[in-house]
Amino acid sequence: MDWVYLIAAGCCEVVGVTGFNQYANQHRRMGVLLVALGFSSSLSLLYLAMDTISLGIAYAVFSGIGTVVSAIIGVLFWREHFSFRRMACIGVIVLSIAGLHLSGGH
């Protein structure tokens, strides 16, 4: 269950980052709400995940999920620059996260 919490924490982090982007670019108040809900949920779930997952593994996976999903959302929805090199680097992050999970990093 702790890995589910960790994945959810990474996804909630993306909600917070999306809120930052909305507020910074469009000054929408909804952005502030997304920041508050996204980051508070994210940190609460990260806390729960760290019940059995070590700090180093948990934070690496948490940040990796946030990085990968934010980059993909940026390309798909905010017209950020797409390149195959960028996507290859994101693929390396995904493989690294999978490797940490498969290595039994608890």
A tleap script that builds the chain and sets N, CA, C and O, in Angstrom:
source leaprc.protein.ff14SB
mol = sequence {
  NMET ASP TRP VAL TYR LEU ILE ALA ALA GLY
  CYS CYS GLU VAL VAL GLY VAL THR GLY PHE
  ASN GLN TYR ALA ASN GLN HIE ARG ARG MET
  GLY VAL LEU LEU VAL ALA LEU GLY PHE SER
  SER SER LEU SER LEU LEU TYR LEU ALA MET
  ASP THR ILE SER LEU GLY ILE ALA TYR ALA
  VAL PHE SER GLY ILE GLY THR VAL VAL SER
  ALA ILE ILE GLY VAL LEU PHE TRP ARG GLU
  HIE PHE SER PHE ARG ARG MET ALA CYS ILE
  GLY VAL ILE VAL LEU SER ILE ALA GLY LEU
  HIE LEU SER GLY GLY CHIE
}
set mol.1.N position { 0.821 -1.196 0.000 }
set mol.1.CA position { 0.000 0.000 0.000 }
set mol.1.C position { 0.867 1.263 0.000 }
set mol.1.O position { 0.462 2.310 -0.506 }
set mol.2.N position { 2.068 1.144 0.578 }
set mol.2.CA position { 2.937 2.312 0.650 }
set mol.2.C position { 3.367 2.798 -0.730 }
set mol.2.O position { 3.548 3.997 -0.939 }
set mol.3.N position { 3.532 1.862 -1.678 }
set mol.3.CA position { 3.885 2.272 -3.044 }
set mol.3.C position { 2.722 3.003 -3.713 }
set mol.3.O position { 2.936 3.903 -4.525 }
set mol.4.N position { 1.503 2.620 -3.375 }
set mol.4.CA position { 0.331 3.335 -3.905 }
set mol.4.C position { 0.329 4.763 -3.363 }
set mol.4.O position { 0.078 5.713 -4.104 }
set mol.5.N position { 0.609 4.910 -2.071 }
set mol.5.CA position { 0.695 6.243 -1.474 }
set mol.5.C position { 1.780 7.073 -2.166 }
set mol.5.O position { 1.591 8.258 -2.440 }
set mol.6.N position { 2.906 6.436 -2.441 }
set mol.6.CA position { 4.019 7.147 -3.052 }
set mol.6.C position { 3.680 7.619 -4.467 }
set mol.6.O position { 3.991 8.752 -4.835 }
set mol.7.N position { 3.058 6.770 -5.242 }
set mol.7.CA position { 2.656 7.152 -6.604 }
set mol.7.C position { 1.612 8.272 -6.549 }
set mol.7.O position { 1.674 9.224 -7.326 }
set mol.8.N position { 0.665 8.150 -5.635 }
set mol.8.CA position { -0.354 9.198 -5.477 }
set mol.8.C position { 0.290 10.513 -5.038 }
set mol.8.O position { -0.126 11.584 -5.479 }
set mol.9.N position { 1.300 10.437 -4.173 }
set mol.9.CA position { 2.002 11.647 -3.732 }
set mol.9.C position { 2.660 12.350 -4.908 }
set mol.9.O position { 2.591 13.573 -5.023 }
set mol.10.N position { 3.295 11.585 -5.775 }
set mol.10.CA position { 3.921 12.171 -6.962 }
set mol.10.C position { 2.907 12.826 -7.875 }
set mol.10.O position { 3.163 13.891 -8.436 }
set mol.11.N position { 1.761 12.196 -8.025 }
set mol.11.CA position { 0.702 12.766 -8.880 }
set mol.11.C position { 0.122 14.039 -8.266 }
set mol.11.O position { -0.176 14.995 -8.982 }
set mol.12.N position { -0.037 14.054 -6.949 }
set mol.12.CA position { -0.541 15.260 -6.284 }
set mol.12.C position { 0.463 16.406 -6.392 }
set mol.12.O position { 0.076 17.572 -6.464 }
set mol.13.N position { 1.745 16.070 -6.402 }
set mol.13.CA position { 2.761 17.102 -6.600 }
set mol.13.C position { 2.558 17.787 -7.950 }
set mol.13.O position { 2.709 19.004 -8.066 }
set mol.14.N position { 2.218 17.004 -8.958 }
set mol.14.CA position { 1.968 17.552 -10.295 }
set mol.14.C position { 0.770 18.502 -10.270 }
set mol.14.O position { 0.769 19.516 -10.967 }
set mol.15.N position { -0.243 18.179 -9.474 }
set mol.15.CA position { -1.397 19.078 -9.337 }
set mol.15.C position { -0.931 20.428 -8.780 }
set mol.15.O position { -1.358 21.480 -9.254 }
set mol.16.N position { -0.058 20.390 -7.778 }
set mol.16.CA position { 0.472 21.627 -7.214 }
set mol.16.C position { 1.283 22.428 -8.222 }
set mol.16.O position { 1.139 23.647 -8.309 }
set mol.17.N position { 2.128 21.752 -8.977 }
set mol.17.CA position { 2.940 22.427 -9.992 }
set mol.17.C position { 2.052 23.011 -11.089 }
set mol.17.O position { 2.322 24.100 -11.597 }
set mol.18.N position { 0.998 22.289 -11.452 }
set mol.18.CA position { 0.043 22.791 -12.441 }
set mol.18.C position { -0.612 24.075 -11.929 }
set mol.18.O position { -0.831 25.017 -12.690 }
set mol.19.N position { -0.917 24.099 -10.649 }
set mol.19.CA position { -1.478 25.308 -10.047 }
set mol.19.C position { -0.517 26.482 -10.122 }
set mol.19.O position { -0.926 27.606 -10.414 }
set mol.20.N position { 0.779 26.220 -9.856 }
set mol.20.CA position { 1.783 27.279 -10.002 }
set mol.20.C position { 1.763 27.840 -11.416 }
set mol.20.O position { 1.773 29.054 -11.617 }
set mol.21.N position { 1.734 26.947 -12.387 }
set mol.21.CA position { 1.760 27.372 -13.786 }
set mol.21.C position { 0.513 28.179 -14.144 }
set mol.21.O position { 0.599 29.207 -14.816 }
set mol.22.N position { -0.639 27.705 -13.693 }
set mol.22.CA position { -1.883 28.431 -13.975 }
set mol.22.C position { -1.845 29.830 -13.386 }
set mol.22.O position { -2.214 30.800 -14.049 }
set mol.23.N position { -1.404 29.932 -12.155 }
set mol.23.CA position { -1.399 31.239 -11.508 }
set mol.23.C position { -0.340 32.157 -12.117 }
set mol.23.O position { -0.591 33.343 -12.329 }
set mol.24.N position { 0.831 31.614 -12.393 }
set mol.24.CA position { 1.914 32.433 -12.947 }
set mol.24.C position { 1.585 32.959 -14.339 }
set mol.24.O position { 1.913 34.100 -14.665 }
set mol.25.N position { 0.947 32.144 -15.152 }
set mol.25.CA position { 0.696 32.534 -16.540 }
set mol.25.C position { -0.653 33.197 -16.770 }
set mol.25.O position { -0.789 34.024 -17.672 }
set mol.26.N position { -1.648 32.846 -15.968 }
set mol.26.CA position { -2.996 33.338 -16.232 }
set mol.26.C position { -3.618 34.053 -15.039 }
set mol.26.O position { -4.724 34.582 -15.149 }
set mol.27.N position { -2.934 34.078 -13.913 }
set mol.27.CA position { -3.404 34.714 -12.678 }
set mol.27.C position { -4.796 34.229 -12.275 }
set mol.27.O position { -5.626 35.003 -11.799 }
set mol.28.N position { -5.029 32.947 -12.473 }
set mol.28.CA position { -6.310 32.366 -12.062 }
set mol.28.C position { -6.242 31.967 -10.598 }
set mol.28.O position { -5.260 31.385 -10.139 }
set mol.29.N position { -7.288 32.286 -9.889 }
set mol.29.CA position { -7.338 31.940 -8.463 }
set mol.29.C position { -7.411 30.437 -8.254 }
set mol.29.O position { -6.994 29.925 -7.215 }
set mol.30.N position { -7.938 29.738 -9.241 }
set mol.30.CA position { -7.989 28.281 -9.151 }
set mol.30.C position { -6.574 27.721 -8.991 }
set mol.30.O position { -6.385 26.674 -8.371 }
set mol.31.N position { -5.595 28.408 -9.543 }
set mol.31.CA position { -4.206 27.975 -9.420 }
set mol.31.C position { -3.757 27.918 -7.973 }
set mol.31.O position { -3.062 26.985 -7.570 }
set mol.32.N position { -4.151 28.912 -7.190 }
set mol.32.CA position { -3.785 28.943 -5.769 }
set mol.32.C position { -4.406 27.758 -5.039 }
set mol.32.O position { -3.763 27.140 -4.191 }
set mol.33.N position { -5.649 27.445 -5.366 }
set mol.33.CA position { -6.321 26.298 -4.761 }
set mol.33.C position { -5.610 24.995 -5.131 }
set mol.33.O position { -5.419 24.124 -4.282 }
set mol.34.N position { -5.222 24.867 -6.395 }
set mol.34.CA position { -4.498 23.669 -6.830 }
set mol.34.C position { -3.159 23.537 -6.111 }
set mol.34.O position { -2.759 22.434 -5.739 }
set mol.35.N position { -2.470 24.650 -5.915 }
set mol.35.CA position { -1.191 24.624 -5.193 }
set mol.35.C position { -1.408 24.118 -3.769 }
set mol.35.O position { -0.709 23.214 -3.313 }
set mol.36.N position { -2.374 24.701 -3.075 }
set mol.36.CA position { -2.625 24.328 -1.679 }
set mol.36.C position { -3.044 22.867 -1.548 }
set mol.36.O position { -2.496 22.129 -0.729 }
set mol.37.N position { -4.013 22.458 -2.354 }
set mol.37.CA position { -4.494 21.074 -2.263 }
set mol.37.C position { -3.455 20.076 -2.764 }
set mol.37.O position { -3.245 19.026 -2.158 }
set mol.38.N position { -2.813 20.414 -3.870 }
set mol.38.CA position { -1.840 19.498 -4.456 }
set mol.38.C position { -0.666 19.226 -3.536 }
set mol.38.O position { -0.317 18.071 -3.293 }
set mol.39.N position { -0.053 20.291 -3.022 }
set mol.39.CA position { 1.134 20.094 -2.201 }
set mol.39.C position { 0.819 19.563 -0.808 }
set mol.39.O position { 1.595 18.775 -0.268 }
set mol.40.N position { -0.297 19.971 -0.214 }
set mol.40.CA position { -0.626 19.423 1.110 }
set mol.40.C position { -0.952 17.937 1.009 }
set mol.40.O position { -0.540 17.150 1.861 }
set mol.41.N position { -1.688 17.553 -0.026 }
set mol.41.CA position { -1.988 16.128 -0.232 }
set mol.41.C position { -0.717 15.358 -0.541 }
set mol.41.O position { -0.507 14.252 -0.045 }
set mol.42.N position { 0.119 15.952 -1.360 }
set mol.42.CA position { 1.354 15.309 -1.774 }
set mol.42.C position { 2.247 14.985 -0.577 }
set mol.42.O position { 2.729 13.861 -0.438 }
set mol.43.N position { 2.458 15.965 0.271 }
set mol.43.CA position { 3.335 15.743 1.421 }
set mol.43.C position { 2.721 14.789 2.436 }
set mol.43.O position { 3.443 14.022 3.073 }
set mol.44.N position { 1.407 14.824 2.596 }
set mol.44.CA position { 0.740 13.884 3.509 }
set mol.44.C position { 0.894 12.450 3.014 }
set mol.44.O position { 1.181 11.543 3.795 }
set mol.45.N position { 0.703 12.252 1.716 }
set mol.45.CA position { 0.847 10.912 1.143 }
set mol.45.C position { 2.302 10.442 1.179 }
set mol.45.O position { 2.566 9.262 1.405 }
set mol.46.N position { 3.241 11.355 0.958 }
set mol.46.CA position { 4.661 10.995 1.049 }
set mol.46.C position { 4.995 10.537 2.464 }
set mol.46.O position { 5.738 9.573 2.648 }
set mol.47.N position { 4.453 11.218 3.451 }
set mol.47.CA position { 4.642 10.825 4.850 }
set mol.47.C position { 4.145 9.397 5.089 }
set mol.47.O position { 4.826 8.594 5.727 }
set mol.48.N position { 2.952 9.088 4.573 }
set mol.48.CA position { 2.400 7.740 4.738 }
set mol.48.C position { 3.250 6.694 4.026 }
set mol.48.O position { 3.450 5.594 4.542 }
set mol.49.N position { 3.744 7.034 2.855 }
set mol.49.CA position { 4.555 6.090 2.082 }
set mol.49.C position { 5.854 5.758 2.798 }
set mol.49.O position { 6.354 4.637 2.704 }
set mol.50.N position { 6.396 6.733 3.510 }
set mol.50.CA position { 7.683 6.524 4.164 }
set mol.50.C position { 7.582 5.679 5.426 }
set mol.50.O position { 8.558 5.530 6.161 }
set mol.51.N position { 6.409 5.133 5.672 }
set mol.51.CA position { 6.251 4.211 6.796 }
set mol.51.C position { 7.141 2.986 6.600 }
set mol.51.O position { 7.730 2.486 7.558 }
set mol.52.N position { 7.240 2.503 5.361 }
set mol.52.CA position { 8.075 1.327 5.093 }
set mol.52.C position { 9.096 1.547 3.980 }
set mol.52.O position { 9.981 0.711 3.794 }
set mol.53.N position { 8.998 2.635 3.245 }
set mol.53.CA position { 9.942 2.903 2.157 }
set mol.53.C position { 10.974 3.905 2.666 }
set mol.53.O position { 10.618 4.932 3.243 }
set mol.54.N position { 12.247 3.605 2.450 }
set mol.54.CA position { 13.312 4.465 2.968 }
set mol.54.C position { 13.275 5.852 2.329 }
set mol.54.O position { 12.755 6.032 1.228 }
set mol.55.N position { 13.831 6.817 3.035 }
set mol.55.CA position { 13.829 8.212 2.602 }
set mol.55.C position { 14.411 8.379 1.202 }
set mol.55.O position { 13.796 9.021 0.351 }
set mol.56.N position { 15.575 7.814 0.957 }
set mol.56.CA position { 16.240 7.986 -0.332 }
set mol.56.C position { 15.423 7.454 -1.490 }
set mol.56.O position { 15.296 8.113 -2.522 }
set mol.57.N position { 14.868 6.263 -1.323 }
set mol.57.CA position { 14.055 5.653 -2.378 }
set mol.57.C position { 12.761 6.444 -2.550 }
set mol.57.O position { 12.372 6.771 -3.671 }
set mol.58.N position { 12.101 6.749 -1.443 }
set mol.58.CA position { 10.814 7.451 -1.516 }
set mol.58.C position { 10.964 8.803 -2.202 }
set mol.58.O position { 10.162 9.155 -3.067 }
set mol.59.N position { 11.985 9.558 -1.820 }
set mol.59.CA position { 12.122 10.889 -2.406 }
set mol.59.C position { 12.545 10.821 -3.871 }
set mol.59.O position { 12.116 11.646 -4.677 }
set mol.60.N position { 13.376 9.853 -4.218 }
set mol.60.CA position { 13.788 9.700 -5.621 }
set mol.60.C position { 12.586 9.371 -6.501 }
set mol.60.O position { 12.426 9.947 -7.578 }
set mol.61.N position { 11.752 8.458 -6.052 }
set mol.61.CA position { 10.566 8.082 -6.828 }
set mol.61.C position { 9.577 9.244 -6.876 }
set mol.61.O position { 9.028 9.553 -7.933 }
set mol.62.N position { 9.354 9.881 -5.741 }
set mol.62.CA position { 8.445 11.029 -5.649 }
set mol.62.C position { 8.851 12.127 -6.634 }
set mol.62.O position { 8.026 12.609 -7.410 }
set mol.63.N position { 10.132 12.517 -6.597 }
set mol.63.CA position { 10.590 13.573 -7.512 }
set mol.63.C position { 10.571 13.119 -8.954 }
set mol.63.O position { 10.250 13.903 -9.848 }
set mol.64.N position { 10.912 11.856 -9.194 }
set mol.64.CA position { 10.898 11.345 -10.565 }
set mol.64.C position { 9.509 11.375 -11.177 }
set mol.64.O position { 9.334 11.771 -12.329 }
set mol.65.N position { 8.528 10.954 -10.399 }
set mol.65.CA position { 7.144 10.981 -10.894 }
set mol.65.C position { 6.740 12.416 -11.218 }
set mol.65.O position { 6.174 12.683 -12.278 }
set mol.66.N position { 7.031 13.330 -10.309 }
set mol.66.CA position { 6.689 14.729 -10.544 }
set mol.66.C position { 7.372 15.291 -11.780 }
set mol.66.O position { 6.755 16.019 -12.558 }
set mol.67.N position { 8.636 14.957 -11.960 }
set mol.67.CA position { 9.394 15.448 -13.109 }
set mol.67.C position { 8.840 14.909 -14.414 }
set mol.67.O position { 8.603 15.665 -15.357 }
set mol.68.N position { 8.634 13.604 -14.468 }
set mol.68.CA position { 8.169 12.963 -15.704 }
set mol.68.C position { 6.772 13.447 -16.085 }
set mol.68.O position { 6.546 13.861 -17.222 }
set mol.69.N position { 5.847 13.397 -15.150 }
set mol.69.CA position { 4.465 13.761 -15.465 }
set mol.69.C position { 4.360 15.252 -15.800 }
set mol.69.O position { 3.622 15.627 -16.711 }
set mol.70.N position { 5.086 16.101 -15.078 }
set mol.70.CA position { 5.062 17.536 -15.383 }
set mol.70.C position { 5.615 17.818 -16.774 }
set mol.70.O position { 5.069 18.647 -17.502 }
set mol.71.N position { 6.683 17.140 -17.144 }
set mol.71.CA position { 7.263 17.344 -18.481 }
set mol.71.C position { 6.298 16.906 -19.577 }
set mol.71.O position { 6.157 17.586 -20.593 }
set mol.72.N position { 5.639 15.783 -19.372 }
set mol.72.CA position { 4.679 15.291 -20.369 }
set mol.72.C position { 3.485 16.240 -20.481 }
set mol.72.O position { 3.047 16.561 -21.585 }
set mol.73.N position { 2.965 16.685 -19.348 }
set mol.73.CA position { 1.842 17.629 -19.363 }
set mol.73.C position { 2.255 18.932 -20.048 }
set mol.73.O position { 1.475 19.514 -20.801 }
set mol.74.N position { 3.469 19.384 -19.789 }
set mol.74.CA position { 3.953 20.601 -20.432 }
set mol.74.C position { 3.959 20.494 -21.946 }
set mol.74.O position { 3.572 21.434 -22.641 }
set mol.75.N position { 4.393 19.364 -22.454 }
set mol.75.CA position { 4.422 19.160 -23.909 }
set mol.75.C position { 3.008 19.027 -24.466 }
set mol.75.O position { 2.690 19.608 -25.503 }
set mol.76.N position { 2.161 18.265 -23.781 }
set mol.76.CA position { 0.822 17.996 -24.306 }
set mol.76.C position { -0.136 19.177 -24.197 }
set mol.76.O position { -0.933 19.412 -25.105 }
set mol.77.N position { -0.068 19.921 -23.095 }
set mol.77.CA position { -1.081 20.940 -22.841 }
set mol.77.C position { -0.580 22.382 -22.903 }
set mol.77.O position { -1.362 23.292 -23.178 }
set mol.78.N position { 0.716 22.603 -22.650 }
set mol.78.CA position { 1.212 23.971 -22.604 }
set mol.78.C position { 2.159 24.291 -23.757 }
set mol.78.O position { 2.841 25.315 -23.747 }
set mol.79.N position { 2.192 23.422 -24.731 }
set mol.79.CA position { 2.996 23.612 -25.945 }
set mol.79.C position { 4.473 23.866 -25.660 }
set mol.79.O position { 5.115 24.670 -26.335 }
set mol.80.N position { 5.002 23.175 -24.659 }
set mol.80.CA position { 6.438 23.267 -24.414 }
set mol.80.C position { 7.173 22.494 -25.504 }
set mol.80.O position { 6.592 21.630 -26.163 }
set mol.81.N position { 8.432 22.805 -25.685 }
set mol.81.CA position { 9.235 22.208 -26.753 }
set mol.81.C position { 9.306 20.686 -26.602 }
set mol.81.O position { 9.574 20.170 -25.517 }
set mol.82.N position { 9.063 19.983 -27.700 }
set mol.82.CA position { 9.172 18.523 -27.739 }
set mol.82.C position { 10.420 18.149 -28.516 }
set mol.82.O position { 10.684 18.697 -29.586 }
set mol.83.N position { 11.180 17.220 -27.978 }
set mol.83.CA position { 12.289 16.651 -28.738 }
set mol.83.C position { 12.444 15.192 -28.325 }
set mol.83.O position { 12.087 14.800 -27.214 }
set mol.84.N position { 12.977 14.412 -29.235 }
set mol.84.CA position { 13.183 13.001 -28.925 }
set mol.84.C position { 14.246 12.834 -27.845 }
set mol.84.O position { 14.177 11.892 -27.055 }
set mol.85.N position { 15.217 13.722 -27.799 }
set mol.85.CA position { 16.242 13.653 -26.753 }
set mol.85.C position { 15.594 13.875 -25.381 }
set mol.85.O position { 15.911 13.181 -24.415 }
set mol.86.N position { 14.694 14.840 -25.313 }
set mol.86.CA position { 13.995 15.119 -24.054 }
set mol.86.C position { 13.165 13.908 -23.623 }
set mol.86.O position { 13.182 13.523 -22.454 }
set mol.87.N position { 12.443 13.315 -24.565 }
set mol.87.CA position { 11.627 12.148 -24.245 }
set mol.87.C position { 12.494 10.945 -23.866 }
set mol.87.O position { 12.105 10.145 -23.015 }
set mol.88.N position { 13.662 10.815 -24.490 }
set mol.88.CA position { 14.577 9.728 -24.127 }
set mol.88.C position { 15.058 9.899 -22.688 }
set mol.88.O position { 15.161 8.924 -21.942 }
set mol.89.N position { 15.349 11.127 -22.306 }
set mol.89.CA position { 15.778 11.391 -20.926 }
set mol.89.C position { 14.657 11.083 -19.935 }
set mol.89.O position { 14.903 10.545 -18.856 }
set mol.90.N position { 13.440 11.425 -20.305 }
set mol.90.CA position { 12.294 11.085 -19.461 }
set mol.90.C position { 12.168 9.570 -19.351 }
set mol.90.O position { 11.862 9.047 -18.279 }
set mol.91.N position { 12.403 8.867 -20.447 }
set mol.91.CA position { 12.379 7.405 -20.424 }
set mol.91.C position { 13.405 6.829 -19.462 }
set mol.91.O position { 13.133 5.836 -18.788 }
set mol.92.N position { 14.579 7.442 -19.394 }
set mol.92.CA position { 15.611 6.990 -18.457 }
set mol.92.C position { 15.124 7.158 -17.019 }
set mol.92.O position { 15.362 6.292 -16.177 }
set mol.93.N position { 14.447 8.265 -16.738 }
set mol.93.CA position { 13.911 8.477 -15.392 }
set mol.93.C position { 12.885 7.398 -15.059 }
set mol.93.O position { 12.898 6.847 -13.958 }
set mol.94.N position { 11.999 7.097 -16.001 }
set mol.94.CA position { 10.977 6.065 -15.784 }
set mol.94.C position { 11.638 4.715 -15.518 }
set mol.94.O position { 11.237 4.001 -14.598 }
set mol.95.N position { 12.640 4.361 -16.310 }
set mol.95.CA position { 13.342 3.092 -16.100 }
set mol.95.C position { 14.049 3.065 -14.748 }
set mol.95.O position { 14.095 2.025 -14.091 }
set mol.96.N position { 14.592 4.194 -14.335 }
set mol.96.CA position { 15.255 4.266 -13.036 }
set mol.96.C position { 14.269 4.064 -11.891 }
set mol.96.O position { 14.569 3.371 -10.919 }
set mol.97.N position { 13.092 4.672 -12.013 }
set mol.97.CA position { 12.060 4.489 -10.988 }
set mol.97.C position { 11.640 3.025 -10.931 }
set mol.97.O position { 11.503 2.458 -9.846 }
set mol.98.N position { 11.434 2.413 -12.094 }
set mol.98.CA position { 11.068 0.992 -12.127 }
set mol.98.C position { 12.174 0.147 -11.508 }
set mol.98.O position { 11.894 -0.797 -10.769 }
set mol.99.N position { 13.417 0.477 -11.801 }
set mol.99.CA position { 14.540 -0.258 -11.227 }
set mol.99.C position { 14.586 -0.154 -9.716 }
set mol.99.O position { 14.859 -1.141 -9.033 }
set mol.100.N position { 14.321 1.033 -9.185 }
set mol.100.CA position { 14.287 1.201 -7.731 }
set mol.100.C position { 13.188 0.350 -7.112 }
set mol.100.O position { 13.387 -0.275 -6.070 }
set mol.101.N position { 12.033 0.330 -7.756 }
set mol.101.CA position { 10.918 -0.471 -7.246 }
set mol.101.C position { 11.259 -1.960 -7.296 }
set mol.101.O position { 11.016 -2.689 -6.334 }
set mol.102.N position { 11.814 -2.403 -8.403 }
set mol.102.CA position { 12.128 -3.822 -8.558 }
set mol.102.C position { 13.295 -4.268 -7.685 }
set mol.102.O position { 13.420 -5.452 -7.375 }
set mol.103.N position { 14.149 -3.328 -7.288 }
set mol.103.CA position { 15.297 -3.688 -6.461 }
set mol.103.C position { 14.893 -3.958 -5.019 }
set mol.103.O position { 15.714 -4.366 -4.196 }
set mol.104.N position { 13.621 -3.727 -4.725 }
set mol.104.CA position { 13.149 -3.975 -3.365 }
set mol.104.C position { 13.599 -2.893 -2.403 }
set mol.104.O position { 13.786 -3.149 -1.214 }
set mol.105.N position { 13.773 -1.691 -2.914 }
set mol.105.CA position { 14.247 -0.585 -2.087 }
set mol.105.C position { 13.244 -0.181 -1.026 }
set mol.105.O position { 12.385 0.669 -1.264 }
set mol.106.N position { 13.351 -0.785 0.136 }
set mol.106.CA position { 12.451 -0.450 1.248 }
set mol.106.C position { 13.237 0.116 2.385 }
set mol.106.O position { 12.666 0.462 3.419 }
savepdb mol mol.pdb
quit
